[in-house]
Amino acid sequence: MSDHIIAIDQGTTSTRAIVFDRRGRIVASEQREHRQILPRAGWVEHDPEEIWRNVQLVVGIVLATADLTRHDIAAIGITNQRETAVVWDRRTGRPVCNAIVWQDTRTQDLVDALAGDEGVGRFAPIVGLPLATYFSGTKIRWILDNVDGARERAEAGELLFGTMDSWVLWNLTGGPDGGVHATDVTNASRTLFMDLRTLQWRDDILAAFGVPRAMMPEIRSSSEVYGHAEDSSLLRETPVCGILGDQQAATFGQAAFEAGESKNTYGTGNFLLFQTGTEIVHSQGGLLTTVGYQLQGRPARYALEGSIAVTGSLVQWLRDQLGIISSAAEVEDLARSVDDNGGVYFVPAFSGLFAPHWRPDARGTIVGMTRFANRGHIARAALEATAFQTREVLDAVNADSGMRLAELKVDGGMTANDTLMQFQADVLGVPVVRPVVAETTALGAAYAAGLAVGFWAGLDDLRANWQEGRRWLPRVDEAQRARQLRLWRKAVERSLGWVDAAH
């Protein structure tokens, strides 16, 4: 009997395979990092072929670790870094260049040109997103314009585009030999090309970007059978039947299905999603309007999202670029070596500032430095930056929704950091709650896949699986919180306007 679901979690820094049981508990997990390719300032790339090799590797290892075969797996779910763009040859399966990662800012000139006199909100009433380097649409255009022969091959129908879910799905289901070229509504809603109401590609917007329709994957729901793993796979004949972009997957894994429910994921970046149900809500406070999920045959569910570019990757930067820690786990001990931030504030605007500011001209800034400041203060300021940015996004959610969240559900790798979670509760002034299973991104993909094959009967089964793991309560008074926020906002002001024409 097939009593397990396997989720492939293709993230920004690594790829995981996780096996779950019917209770939503982790049976086995395997992870492999891939290279972060940084050709020049502002450019971030991944090797799609390296990532596909890692997918195959982690699937094989996790099956062996759990002592399972394909016969024990009911379905495969996929979740992924959403806006990272891959273009590849449909006959050979070879990418025409490295994938351009969501953090990459090389397309800012193209964003400015497309915005023109109408501004970055030119397409927002249709797609829910401002023009920004963040989304995959401008990345596709850059590839077509800058890779030799790419535009001609794309117009001849030889090239395919996909976000990482499409790349994994296509390869998993056969690649050049019949691979399924599809994406789900959540990933499609992050391209700048999908109409939120019709859930279809907009030909007029594709034309404005100069992107051939033939490149685009078919848009499907988040929970249905797309195809089956190819014969050469360890999972051969297993249905691939769940796809959710990573942040929507984490929301699904938190059992936050209904309007008014939310979660915040602490990963490479931070992403707060607030469900708005079947209503499309356009933010007045710098949030994105996106698809939350869609079950097959049912209306799409929408969400507001606050996207923060740099949180967990700031800890990686302390490790890899500054060398003040040798592993990410060390940052908490270093931050706890001091009583407070010593007046130091760190605004990690490495790719500009995302929500709620959307300021591509911002750059990373450390302020408040004195001779007193040391490594501990910088580490603490880096952690606190994650909490401050989350507070800004939550304020925007409260304003747009007209309600104040009573508590914040959290997940992701950084939630293991007790110091950060306590400071998050302090700066928000509301409880912060972590579930027993913190890997909610992979769990959400597993849930979507399991629903498609009847492994779980419905959303109530998934709600019953959710269990609280830990709760942090605020410990500071309102005056102290207000002072910290005031200084943070001063620091943010000093990060703005750094990029000028000479850059």
Disulfide bonds with the S-S distance in Angstrom:
none
